[in-house]
Amino acid sequence: MIWYLLYPFRGTTEAPVLADNSQVRGAFRRYGRYAASHVVTTLLVSVAVASVLIYPFPFLYTTDFTNGASILPEHAWTDTLPLNDKNRVEPDVIMRSIWIHGSYFKALNKDILLSALELQDELLGPTINFNPRQQGSLGVEVDNATSTDLTPAQRDAYHVINGLTNESWFFQSPLQYWSCSSENIERDDDIIDTANEKKRQATSVNVTLRHSIVFSGKRFQDRRLVAADALVITLVHHRDSPIGRLWQERVQALKHKMTDRWDIFEYSPNGKISELYEFQFRPMSSQDVFLLGLAYLLVLVYFLTSLSKLRAVKSKVGLMVTVIAQIILAILSSFTVCAILKIDLSRIPRLGYPVVIFSMSLENIFRLINAVILTPSEDNTSSRIGYAFGETGHVAVTSVAQNLIILYGLSRIVSPGVSAFCSFAAIALIFDFFYLSTFFLSVLSVDVRRTELSDALAKASIRSNRSASDMQSRQTWIDAMLQGRIAMSTRIAGTIVMVGFVLIAQWHFFENESVAKALGRIIRISPKYKDLSVSSSLTEVHQGRSPASWLGLQDHETARELIHIVKPDAYSYIARVFHPTIFVLKGSDRNLSAHEPWFLPAVYDFARHQSAPFVVTVLVIAAAVCLLMNYLLWDELAESGEVGGPDAGNLLSVRTLSSGHALDVAMLSACSDGHLVSVGLDRIVRVWDIKAGGKSYVLSEDEDSSITLFPIFALCIDEESHWLALLTSNRVLLWHLAEFRWGPVIRVESDRHKPEAFFFVADDTAATPPLLLIRRGGMITELRTDLPGPNNYMLTKESTIASVGWLTEKGFPAQVMASTREGQVLLASQDGSSWSTDVVSTSNSKERELISIQSLPELGFFLIIRSQTVDLVDSQTLRTIHTFDVEPIQPKSVKCFHSRPRRMRCGSVALWSFTLAYLNIFNRDLVVQTYSPQHEGESLCFCDPTSPTRKTCCPWQRAKESKRLIKNPGLWDALPSGIVVGVRRKNSDKSRPNGDSSKQPQQALNGLRRRHYPTDPANGHVPQDNWEVWTFSHFGKQETWETLPLCPTIEDDGHLFVTNLGPMVRIGRASLAVGLSNVIKVIMVGNERFETGGNSRLGDGMPVLGNRRRKVPPSLRGKPAAQCPHC
């Protein structure tokens, strides 16, 4: 920004280029050359400093406000702010207190506690076993509210626990640790231990008696209170409370009554007896989250965009990790230094710290990278790094100095909490420059050394002897940025983000004021906040901490609890805090016996207990980095090709494929590389390329009319995503997806019924993979282009097929398992050109029971599904490994997914989780039944249950079962990634699959011509189109549930009126396609890569027909002619 401010004097906004003989440039050049020549040394220095500063971080910060460590920021704006009396603000409550001192830091002696209890009872009346709650408090009458005497019942009737009024009150006292009982105090053998054990004790109004509110001048050791200088008894009351008036009168009386035992002082700095304070605890609002999220998004987009333009780097992922690591090191190091310097960072939300440093750090990083890229490629690495750092080092230092000055100026006019943030940002900027010139510079030099950048740079590089005329004649920064020749500069962006965040943070602390007052205070016309004095004006008492600074140390949890009592619906309250009356026991030694420690107690605890591990850790890290760098630089080994990053999480998104069909989509088929084939009632077959953004084309009939597409009974795509097969009444048509041409036509026996299965068989020996066609009558037909006719094999002659499952894997014979109407299960195995059939014995089968078959291709197993049991059967031995007990299953509704299989030492397959998802036949609820090992480290083993198992094998009998129920699932499917995705209506009462068809809108019964939406729907929306997408995942103890509207804008989709969903098919491991009348909705969960040759079969073209036929009532023995297994 400084170069823009100097534009009237310089005539340019570009940073100045120092002359070659400049001493400043020479110093930076020499350092850069040295750092590049001694990479190991430079990196060791940065790593050692980082280890020294980051290792203490978890020991110096805590979320516990009572152990002497710094407080981690929360997701809230918190502060204790002294207000100027000129604001004339009416306080919400009034606070009065007395401080009781004994000898210096001896307030926890028994005699002091007993004397304090006597004072407390003099001011408030008897408080032993204080319990002010009264069932009939409204019936207690006070004859004279101004009387100096109130009975305990009358006093307790005004307590806030009996109702919040203008006369309410409550108090906080350390004596409540002992129930305000002198006997308990006298019997206590360890006062300090009791104070530590009861630091989380709550009062009758649920205010925690933390050490910060009942003690002043505390000393901590090993996260425990060991001494206190004063006991603090605080009365909090409303304006009209008689307890407050009685407290004030009795304090005045004690000044005359207790002079023989106490030295009494009035703490009144500047002659004032009270001050106004504002206590805030404001959680982050949705607006705050949105703004911070937007800031993070913009910074991330800028970072990735700039990184994508860097062509001459060895690994962009490695560079990105290095940049993020540098910023994290700077942030954590700054947190540690702030803890040592006692800078309170808990007043600003924690999410605000990284984004500011990130935005300011990128400026220097990309300036250095671009300078290296523009150096002459024929120079060696050290010279290029030195030249680049010499050219940009002074600019980076100037930028840091400029931001430090801005932060210093802002810290003088903002509230204390924002001022602490400015201090943090200043420290972080210094550390960021340090790590830039050590850590990042050494890693960048390694990257340059490994690539030398010569293969990506032009020979016409910018030389070091550029003249001033060249600088003036070059194009502007904006033109170069728009042309993509340089990365977008953050010279302004970083500073704007920094200043903008400071102003936004300050706005949170005076958002109720007018703009004039806010601007006036910024220019110091009407300051709102005053400084908190650390030293006490009572020099004769030698207080360990002044009352003003004691108020500033009040923890935020206490403020939140008090806000809940005083103003339940607010995020802040204003209190009139009267300066305390100081009671010092006569004969006490108040001479200073110890000085105020320079650092927090946690720093000294760390030095006492962590010194040896700290030194060892730093040495080990330094040695490890040294060995790693020697390995990378001198062993000349190829770098690892593993590229990865943190999972961004599953993000649900919906894409619409429109303008493909004029009428309903009736059939869908897909493959793992992103190809989707749709067949519509308008007699159009369209091929979509989801990976290419939804491009599509229509399959047309051959010119000589030898190829007739319709009617189509089934379709499928091979595993390699090369061939599409369309089954018509008497032939199979093949279309090559990659070459966009028709293949040979295969003749089949004429049949007007939909087959039970139609799929490709994996076969590397054939140019076109063969197909298997399974008819309901039990006929298996093998279709090959290299044979003159089909090969038929009769699986069963005695009955019809009810369900089919198959396994096809390269190098292994195809297997088909089928169930018949009579409840028999058969397994057909291919042996060359012939087939063999085996009967699968099922012990629990009933006569004429409907049995469904489900194959598990990745495991080589079958599922035999009955009404209330599921058998896991080995396809090789036909042995049942385990039988699962399930709820009554709707036929053909079972879906199975599992973790990636691995091979155990015993040779069997093992899993970490196994899930069955199915519909309950009675209530149509989706049941997600998951099995996992009983103990950590075990795996579900598919070995023979009769054979002995290893320690790491968990038999299925010991597997842990968990169930999840999903109401109104609608149309759903289970993805191989372990996520269940479905589409349903939001109104569950009208979305049951077995709903009464008579209640359908009349519009749906009057033909297709009237199926377009009305132009002016009632209430601005169409209730019949209230579809939503839902996703459910369950990994370990974490469950994820997310919903999204299927049609955010109905008019833009262009689909026809629809009362039921069309076919659904899985495209890849994390995406689905569902037909919605004449459009297709593609649902993606997370990042779909669309990789070819996935292990999970995506579909055979059979269960993806639209459900336009009349629904059949559900029945265990119902006719399996339903077009969709989910409905």
N, C-alpha and C positions, 0 to 999 in steps of 0.2 A: 504493500500500500504506500510505502514511503516514496516510491518512484513516481506514483501518480500524484502525490502531493507536491513533488518537486517539478512537475511538468512545466509550470510557468517559467521556471528558471532554467531547466535543461532542454526543453523542447521535445522531449521523448519520454515515454513511459518504460522503456527498456532499462534493465539494470545496467550499470556502467561496467565497461570492460577495462580492467586495469592494464597498464602497459607491461610489456614483457620484463622490463627492468624494475618493476615495482617490488619493493621489499615485502609487502603484504602478499602479493601473488607468489613471489618466490618462496615465502615461508610455507604457504599452503601447498605449493607444488612439491617442495622437498618432503613435506610430511606425507603427502599422497604417494610419492614414489617409495618412501620408506615403508609405508603400510602395505603397499602392493608387493614389495620385495620381501617383507618379513610377515607373511600372512599369519603364520602360526603364532608369532609373538603378539601381533595386534589382536587377533581373535582371542588369545588367552587373556589379554588385559580386559577386554570387554566382558568375556565370560566370567572372569574372576570378580569384577566389579558387580556384575549382575547377580552372581551367586551370593556375594556378601550382602547385597541389598534386598534380595528376594527371599532368601532363606528365613530371615526373621519375620517376614510378613504375617504368617499365621499365628505367631507368638505375640505380636504387637496389636492385633486387632481381634475384636470379639463382638458378639451381639449381646453380651451380658453387661449391664451398666454398673455393675457393682464390684468389679475385680481390678480396677486400676489400669485397664488397657484402653486403647483407642476404640472408638465405635465405628463399625462398618456402616456405610450409608445404606439406607433402606429405599424402598420405592415410594418415597414421600418427601414433601418439602417441610422441614421442621426448623424452628428457631425460637429463641427467647429474645425479644426485642424491647429495649427501653424506649419509650415514646416521649416526645416532647410535650410538655404541659400545654403548649399553645394550641395543640390539636383539639383541646376541649372535648375529649371523648368521654362518654359516660362509661365507667367501668362495669363489668359484669359481676365481679365479686371483689371482696376486700380481703386482704391477707394481713394478719398480724402475727408476730412471732416473738419469742424470747429465746436468747442464746444463753446457755449455762456453761460456764468455764470453771475448771479447776486449775491444777497446775498445767504447765505447758504440755499439750497432747496427753493429758491424763484424764480425759472426760469419761472414760469407761471404768473408773473406779467405783466401788460400791457406794462410798459415802457421797460421791457426786450424783449418782443415780438416785439415791434415797432423798437427797436434798432437792433434786429436780422434781421428784414425785411430789414432794411437799409443796413446791411452788405451783406445780400443775393443778393440784387439788385446791390450792388457794384461788387460782384463777377460774377454774371450770367447775369446782365442786368435786365430790367423790367420783373417781373414775375407775375404781377397782372393778375388774371384769366387765369393762364397759360394753354394754349392749343396749343401744338406744331404741331398738325396734319395739314399737308398741302397737298392739292390736287395736286398741281404742284410743289412739292418740288424738283423735278429733274431739273426744270428750273431755280432755284435760283443759281446764280453764286457768288463765293467768289473771289474777286480780289487778295487778299493776305491772305492766310490761317494763316500766322504768325502774322498778324496784331493784335494789342491790342484792336481794335474796330471791332465789328461785329454787324450788325443791328439785331433786333429780328428775322426778317425773315431768315437771313443767319444763325443765331444761331439755330433756330428751324429746319432748313433743315437738320442739322446733328443729330437731335434727333432720337433715336432708333425706335420710332413709325413710322417714315417715311422710315424705311428700315434698316436692320442690316448690318453694314459695319465696317471696321476698324476705322472709324471716329465717330461712334455712341456714344451717351451719354444719360444719364437721371439723375435726382436728386430726393432726398427724403428730405422732410423738414416738421417739425411740423406746419409751417406757412401755409401749404396747407390746414389745417383744416379751415382756414379763407380765402381761395382762394388767399393767398399772398396779401391781401388788408388791408391797414392801416385803412381804414374806417370801415371795418368789425370788426377789432380788437377793435377799439375805441367804437363801438356800442355794443359790447358784454358785457353784465352785469355779466356773470358767465363764466369765462374762463375755469375753471376746468370742469364744466358741459359740455361745448362744446367739450373739449378734450376727455371726456368719451363717449359722444354720437357719435363722429366721429372716434372712434378707428378702425372701420372697413371700413373706406373710402379708396377707391382705387385711385391710381394715373392714369395718362394717359396710362401707360404701365401695368396696372392691378397689381400693387404691393400695397398691403394693408399697410396703414400707421399705423402700430401697435405701441404701446407705446414703445416697446422694441427697435425699430430702429430710433425713432425720439427724445427719451428722454434718459437721463442717470441719475442714482441715483434716482430711483422712490420710492415713498411711496404710499402704498395701504391701504385702509380701507374699509371693507365690499365689497370687490371685485371691488373697484373703485379707480382710481388714485386720490390722494389728494395733491401730491406735486412732484416736480421734481427738480433736482439740475442743470441740464444743458439741453439746446436745442442742438440737433445734426442735422446739415445740411450736407448731404452726396452727393458727386458727384461720379457717376459711369460712367467710360468712357473706350473706347478701346485705344489701344496704340497710334494710329495716330490721335486721336481726337484733333482738335484745341481748343476745349472747355477746355480740361485738361491743355493745355499749358497756355491758358488765365487765368484759375483759379490760377495756380501757380504764374504767373506774378502779378496778381492782389492781391494775398495774400501778396506778398512781398511789393507791393505798399501800402497796408493798414497798414503795420507795421510802416510806416513813416507818413501816412496821418491821422491815427486815434489815435495817441498816446495821444492826449488831452482828449479823451473820454474812451479809453480802455487800460487796461493792457494786453499786448499780450505776450503769452508764447509759446514756441515750446516744445512739448512733444517728447523727443528723448531719451528714456532709452538706456543705453549702447552706446550712441553716434550714434545710427542708426536712420534713418529717415523713414524707411519703413520695413515691414515684409511680408512674404508670408503666406497666409492662404488658407486652402482647406475647402470648404463648400460642404457637402454631404447630399443628400436625395435620398437613394437608396431603392425603394420598394422591398419587398421580391419577389424573383424570383421563378419560378416553381421548380428550383433545391433546393432552401431553403425550400420551402413547403414540398417537397418530403423528404428531409433529416430530417426535424423536425417531419413530420408524421411518418417516419420510426423509429425515436427515441422514439416517444410516443408509437408506436406499440410494439416495443421491450420491453419497460418498462412495458407496460400493459400485454404483454404475460408472461413476467417473474413474474409479480405480481400475475396474475391469476393462473399460474402454481404452484408457491410456495404456494399460498393459497389453491389450491386443494389438496395439500399433507398434510395439517394440518387436522388431524383426530379428535383431542381432543379439539374441540371448540364447543360452544353452537350454534352459528349462524355465518356461514361464511359471509353471507351478512352483518350482523351487524359489524363483524370485518372489512370487506372491507370499510363500511361506516366510521368506526372509523379511519382507516388509512387515507382515503381521507380527512376526516375532520381535522385531525391533520396537514396534509400538507397544506391544505387551510388556516388554522389558522396561520401557520408559515409564509406563503407567504404574507397574508394580514397584519399581524403584522409587517413584515419587510418593507413593502411598507410605512406604517405609520411612522415608525422610520426613514426611509430614507427621507421622506418628512420633518420631524422635523429637521433632520440634514442637510437639503439642498443638498441632493445627487440627482443629475439629472439622472433619470432612463429612460428618453425618447429616448435615443439614440440606444437602442437595441430593436428589435421587441418583443412585449409582449408575443408571444408564446414561447420565449426562456426561460422565467423565471421559469414556473412550472416544465418543464421536468428535469432540472438540480437538483432542490430541491427534486423532486420525486425520482430520481435515487439514490441520496445520502441518503435520509431518509429511504428507504427500508432496507438498511443494518442493522441499529440498531433495526428496528422493528422486522424483522424476527429472528434476533439473540436472542432478548428477548423472543419472542414466543416459539422458539425451546428450549430455556433454561427452560422455565416454563413446557413445555411438558415433559422434561427429569427429572424433579424433582420427588422425591418419592411421590407416590400417597397417601400414608397413612398420610402424613403431612397435616396440616391445610392450608387454603388458604394464610394466612399472611406469614407463614413460607416459603411456596413455592415461593410466589412472592418475598419475601426478599432474599431468596437464589438465585433465578434467576437473580435479579437485582444486587446482590453482585457479581455474577459471570461475568456479562456482562457490568456493569456500567463503570468500568475503561476502557474497550475496546471501549465503545461508546465515552467516554471523549477523549481518545487518538485519535480516528478516527476524532472527531471534531477538536481537536487541530492540527492534521496533515493537514486537509483540510484548516484550517485557515492559517497555515503557507504557504501552497502552494498558496492560494489566495493572500496573502500579497506579495509573491514574484512575482506572475504574474501581480499584480496591478502596480508594479514598472516599468514594461517593456512594457506594452501595452498602447494603446491610451486612452485618457481620458474617452471616452464612455465605453470602455470595463473595465477600472478601476472602474468605477461606478458600473458596473455589479458585479465585484469581491467584492466590498463592500456590495452590496445587498446580494450576496450569503453567505458571512461571517455572516452577521446579521441573515439571514434565518437559517443557520446552528445552531446558538446559540438558536434561538427560537424553532427550531425543537427539539433540545435536551430537552429544557424546557418543551415543551408540551409532549414529550415522557415520561419524568419522572413524569408528573402530570396527564395530560388528558388521555393519552393512558394507563398509568400504572393503573389508577383507573378503567377505563372501562374494561381492561383485568382482573383485579381482580374480578370485578362483574361477568364476563363471567365464570371465574374459580369457583367462589362461587356458581353460579347457576348449574354448571355441576359437579364440583369437579374433572373432567377429569378422574375419576377412571374407568369409564366404557369403556374407549378407550385406556388406557395405559396398557402396560405389567407390570407384577410384578417385572421383572428384570430391574428396573430403575437404572439409574446411581446414585450412592450414593455421598454424599458430601465429603467423605473421600477418594477420588481417589488419588492414589499415582502417583509419577512422572514416575515410570516404566510403569504404565498403559497408561499414556499419550504418551509415546514413542512407545509403541507396538501397538497402535490402527491403524486402516487403514487410508489411506490418505483421504483428503477431496474430491479429484476427484472420488476415488472409491466409497465413500459413496454417493456422489451426483449422480453418474451413477446408483447406486443401488436404488435410490429413498429414502434413509434413512434420508437424510437431504435436506433442500431447498438449491438451488443454492446461493452461497455467492456473495455479491456485494462488497466485500472488495476492489476489483480492479475496478469493473464495475462503481461504483459510482464516484470514483475519476477520472477514465478515461473519463466518460461522462462530468464531470465538466471541466477538463483540455481541453478535445477536443472541447467543446463548446466555451471556452475562446479563443482558437487558431483559431477556425473557425470564430468567431466574429472579431478577430483581422485581419484575412485575408481579410474580407470584406472591411477593411479600408486601406489596402495596396495591393489589389489584382493586381494592375497594375505593381507592382515591380517584380524584379527577385527574385528567391529563395535565392540567395547569399545575396542580400541586406536585405531581410527579416530576415534571420538567423543572419546576422551580427548585425542588430539592436537589436535583442533579446538578444544577448550577449554584448550589449552596445558598439559595435564597431562604428557603424554609425547611431546614433539616428536620426529619421526622425522628431519626434514631440518634441516641447519644451513646458515647463510649461507656463500657463497663469498667469501672475502676477496679484494678486488681489489689492495690494496697488499701489498707484500712486507715481511716483518719484517727482511730483510737490508738495512738502510739504507746500509751501506758499499758494497754492490754496485750499488745503484741499478738494480735489474732493471726492464726495460720492462714485464714482467707477472709477477705472482706465480704460483707453481705451482698454487695453488688455482683462481685465475681461468682459468689456461690449461686446466685440466681441464674447466671449465665451457664452454669454447669449442670443445670437440671436436665435429666434425661428425657428423651422424647416419649418414651412409653408412659412416664408419669404425666406428661402433658396430655397425651391422648386419653388417659384415664380421667383426668380432671375435666377435660372438655366434655367427655361423656356424661359427667355429673352436672356440670354447670350449664352447658349448652349442648344438649344431646344431638342436635341436628346440625351443629356447626363444626368447622375445622379449626377454629381459633377462639380465644377469649381474651379479654382485656381485664387486668387486675390492678387495683390500687394497692400497692405493696407498701405498707408502713415499715419504716426502718425499725429493726428489732431493738428491744431493750436488752442490754447486756448485763447478765448477772455473773459476777466473779466471786467465788467462795473466798471468804477472808482467810488469810494465811497461805493462799496458793502462791506458788512460784511461777510467775509469768515471764521470767527472763528466758531469752532465746536459748534453748538447749540444742537445737539442730536447725540448720538452714533448709530452706525450701529446695527440694531436689531439682536438679536441672532437667531431668527427663522423667518420663512416665515410669511408674513402678514396674510395668511390664518389661521395660528396657533392662532394668537391673535384674529382674527375674531371669531374663534371657541370658544375661551375662553370667549369672551364677550356675545355671543348670544346663545351658546349651552350648557352652564354649567349646568343649571337646568335639561333640558331633558337628558343630558348625565348621570348625577348622578341617576336620576330616572330610566333610561333604565338599567343601570348596576345593580341597586338594584332589579329591577323586574326580570331580567334574572337570577340573583343569587338565588332569592326566588323560581323562577319556577324550576330551576335545583335541588334545595334542595327538593322541594316537589316531583319532579319526582323520584329522587333517593330513597327517603323514600318510595314511592309507589312501586318501583321495588324491593327493598331489604327487606322490612318488611311487606308488604301486602301479599307477596307470591302469587301473581296472575300469571296465565299462561301468557307467553309472546304472543304478537300478532302474528298470523300466516301470516300476510300480508307481502309478500316479493315482492319487486319491485325495479325498477331502472329506470333511465331516458331512454326514448325511443331512440334507436340508429338510428332511422330514417329508411326510406324505402330504402333498397338496392336492386337493380334489379340484378338478377342472372339467368343464364340459365344452366340447366343440360340436358345432352343428354342420352337418353335410346336407345342404339343401340344393334345390334345383336339379336333383338327379332323377326324380320320379314324379309323374303327374298323379298317380294313385298310390295306394298303400304298398309299403315294402313287405313282401310275403316271406322271403327267405334271405338268410345271411350266411356267409362263410368267410373265414379269415385265416391268415397265417401270421407267423411271429415276426416277419419282417415289415409288417405294416400294410400289407395288401388286404383289402376288404372287397368282397363281391356281394352285390345286392341284386335280388330278383324282385321285380314289382308286378303288381296286378296290371300295370299298363304294358306288360309284355316287353319290358326293357331289362337287359342284364348289364349292369354297370360295374366297372372295376375302379376302385378308389385306391389311391396311394396316400395313406395317412402320414407316413414318414415325410413325404414331400409336401405336406401342407394341405392335403385333401384334393389333389388333382385327380381327375377321373376321365374315363372314356367309356363308350358304349360298345359292347360286343355286337357286331352286325352279322347277319347271315351271309353265307358265301354267295358270290355273284351267280354261280350256276345253279343255285337253289338246292345243292346237294346237302347242305347243312341247314336243318330247321331246328331252331332253338327250343320251341315250345311244343308240348308242355314239359316243364322241368320238374322232376320228382325229387332230386337230390343233387348236391354239389359238394365238392371237397377240393382241397389244395394239398399238394405233396409237402413233405417235410422241408425240402430245400427251397420251397416257394418258387418253383419253376413252372409247374403245370397246374392248370385248373381243369377239373373234370365236371361235366354236366351230364346228368343221367336223364334222358328223355324216355319216351314210351318203348322204343325199340333200338336205341343206340346210345353210345357214350361219346360225347364230344370233348375234345382236348384242346385247350388254349394255352399257348406258351406266354407266360406273364412277362418274361424278360425280352423276348423277341417279337412280341405282338403279332403272332401268327397262329393259324389253326393247325393242329396236329392231325394225326390219322384218326379216322372214325372207327370205333369198335362196335360191331353188331352184338346185340343182346336179345334174349328172348322177350317177346312183347309181353308187357305187364302194365296194367293201369293202376297199380297200387304202389304206395310209398314203401320202399324197402326198410328193413330193420337197421341196416348199416351199409355204408358206402364210403370206402376210404382207400388211400394209397398204402402200398406195402413197401417198406424200405428195401431197395435192391440196387446195389452198385453195378451189377453186371448188365443191367438193361439200360438202354438210352432213355426210354420212357418207363418210369416205375410202374409195375403192375398194380391193378386195383382189385379189391375184393368187394363183391356185392352179395349181401345176405338178405334173402327173402323171408317173409314171415312164415312161409310154408316149410322152412328148414333147409332150403337150398343155398349152398355156398358156391358162388361163381367167381372164378379167377379170370380176370380180363387182362390180356397182354397184347401189345401191338406187334410183337414178333411172332405171334401164333395166328393161324388162320381162323380159329374159333375159340370160344370160351371153354374153360374146364369147369365142369360142374361136379359138385360133391354133395350128397344128401346127408345132412347132419342128423335129421330125425324124420321118420316117416309117420310116426304114430301121433304126433301132436304138432302144434304150431309154436313158433318162437314168441316168447313174452319179453325177453330182454337180452341184450348182447353186450359183451365187453371184449376187447381185443388188445393184444400186445404185439407191436411190430418194431423190431430193432435191427439195425444193420448187423449182419453176421449171425443172426439167430433166426430160426424158423418162426413164422407167424403163428400165433395162438389165438383162438377164438373160444370164449366161454359163453355159453348161452343157457338160458332157463326156459323151460317149456310151460305150457298152461297147467300141466298136471303137477308142477312143482319139482321136476327133474332138472338137474344141472349137468351139462355136458361140456367137455373140453375137447376141441378139435385142434390138432397140431399139424402143421404142414411139413411134409417130408418130400422135398423135391417137387414133383408134379402131383403127388398123391397126398391124401390126408388120412389121419387116424383119429379115432374118437375114444375118449375115456369118460366114464361116468364118475362124477365127483360125489362121493358119499357125504351126505349131510345128515347128521344125527338128529337135529332138531326140526327137520322139515315135516310139514303136515301135508296130507293129501290135498292136491289141487290148491296149494298155497301159492300166491303170487310172489315170485322171487325176482328181484332186480340184480343186475350184475354191474359192477363198477370196476374198471381196471386202474391200476396204479403204475403207469409206465416207468417212472423213475426208480421204482422199487422192484418191479417184476412180480407183483402180487395182484390178486383179485379180491374184491369185496363181494360177498354173497349176502344180499340184503333181504331180510324178511320183515314182517310187520313190527317186531319188537326186538330183533337181534340182528347183528351184523358180524359175519364171519370173515376173518382175515386169512386168506388161503394162499399158500405158496404155489406159484404156477408150475414149478418143476416137480415137486413131490406131491402136490395136491393135498397137502396136510394142512389142517386148520391150526394156525399159530395161536389165535386168540378169538374169542367170541365176545363182542361188545353188547352190553345190555343198553337199549335205547328206548325212548318213548315211542308210542305208536307212530309209524312213519307213513307219510303220504307216498304212494308209489312213485318211483323214479324222481325223487326230490333230493336224494343224497348227493352231496358234494364233499370231496375230501381234499385237504391240503396238509402239508407237513413241512418240516424243516429240511434242509439239504441233507441227503443221506451221506453217511460215511461208513467205511469198512472197518470193522473191529478186528482185533488180532485173531479171534476165533474164526474169522472168515464170513461172518454174517453181517447183514446190513443193520445199521443203528441210526436212530433219530433222537433229536432233543425234544421234539413235540410232534403230536399227531392229532389232527382235528377232523371231526365229522360234523358237517352242517346239513340239517334236514328240516323239513316242515312237519309239524305235528298234525296228524290227519284230522283231529277233532277241532282244534282251535286255530289251525293254520299259522301258529307262531313258529318263528324260526328258532331252532335249537342249535347252538354252537357248543359242541361237546369236545373238550380238549383233554388230551392225556399227556402227561409229562413225567419224568423220573421222580421218584420219591425223594432222593437226596441229590444235593449238588455234586456235580462231577460224574454222575451216572448218565447212561444213555438207554433209550428203549431199544432192546435187542430183538431181532427177528429170528433168533435161533430156535431150535426145536425146544419146546417147553419141557420135554422129558430129559434133555441133556443138561449136564452141569453148566453153570454160568460163571463168568468171571466177576471180579469185584466191581468193575465199572459197568457191568451189564445190569439193567433193571428189567426183570421179567414183566410181562404185561399184567400179570396178576397183582403186582405191587405198584403199578403205575398210579399216579395221582390224577384224579378226574375232576374237572371243573366244568360247569355248565353256565351258559349265558342265554337268556331268552330275549328275542327281539320281536316286539309286537308289530303287526302289520308290515311284514317285510316287502310285500309286493313281488315284483319280478327281480330276482337276485342271482348272483353267481359268486363262486369263490375263486379268487385269483391265486396263482401259484406262489405269490409273494406272501401269502398268509393273511390277506385282507378280503373281507366279505363286502361286496358292493351290491346295492340294489336300487331300484326305482319304485316309488310308491306315491300314492296320493297323500297329501298332508292331512286331510280329513279322514281319519282311520275308520269312522263309522260308515263311510261310503266307498271304501276301497277294498273290501274283502273280495278275493277272487270268486267266492261262491255267492256273490250278492244276487239279489233278485233282478232278473233282466227286465221286469216290467217297470222298474223305477228308472230305467235309462231315459235320457231326454228324448222327446219326440223327434228332435232334430236328427238324431242318429238313425231313425227308422224310416226316413223319407227318401232314401236313395242318396247316391253320391253327389248329385248336383247341388244339394243344399248343405254340403258339409264344410263350406268355408265359414270362418268366423264372422259374426255380425260386425258391422263397422262401428257401432256405438254400443259396446257391451255394458250391461248394468253395473253400476258402482265402479266403472273403470277397469274391470278385469273379468276374466272368464272363469268361473269357479270350477267348471268341468276340466280345466287344464291345470289344476293345481298340483302338478307333479314335483317331486323332489328326489334328489339323489342322496343316498346315505352310504356311509362306509363305516365299517367296524373292524378293528384289529385288536388283537390280544396277544401281547408278547410279555411273558412272565407276569409280573404284577401290574404292568402298565396297560391300560386300556385306552383306546383312542376312538372317539365317536365324532363324526363330522357330517354335516348335511349341506346341501347346495341346491338351489332351484334348478330344475331341469330346463325350464324355459324362462329365463329372466325377462326377455322381451318377446312376447308371443307373436306380435305382428311382424317382427324381423325374421322369425324362423320360417314363415310361409307354409306351415304345415296345415293339413286339413283338420277338421273337427275330429276328435278321437275320444273314445271312452275306454279303450283298452290299449295296452302297449303291444307293440309288434314283437318280432323275434329278437333275441339277445344272443350275442356270441362274443367270446373272448378273443381279443386281437393279439395281445402280448402278455407279458408277465404282470403288467400293471394297468391294463386298459381293457375296456369293454365297448361294444357297440350295441345299441338298442334301436329298434325301429319305432318311430313315432309317426304314424300314418305314412305320409309320403316323404318324410325326412329321416335322417339317421343322426342319432346323438352318440358321439364318441366320448366316453367317460374315462378320464385318466386319473390315476392315483399316483402322485409323485412324478418322477422322471422316467418316462418310457423310452427305452433305447431301441426297441424294434430290432432285436438281433435275430438273425436267421438260424434255424436249426435248434430251437429250444427243446428242452427235454420233455416239457409238458405238452401233451396233445391239446390243440386248441379247439378242436371240434371236427365233426365228420359231416357236417351239413344236415344232419338228421334232427337234432333237437332245437333247431333255430327257425322253424316255421312259425308264421304268425298265428295267433289264436283267434281267428275270425270264425271258426266253426262253433256250433252250439256246444256249450260246456256240458260235460258228462258229470253226473253227481259223483262225488268221491266215494270210493269203495275199495276195500282191499282186493276184491276180485273183479274190479271194474275193467271194462274193455280198454286195453292200453293203446287207444287210438288218439289220445290227447296229443295235440300238435306241439305243446310246450311242456316239458316236465316240471316246470315251476308252478303251473296253474292247475 
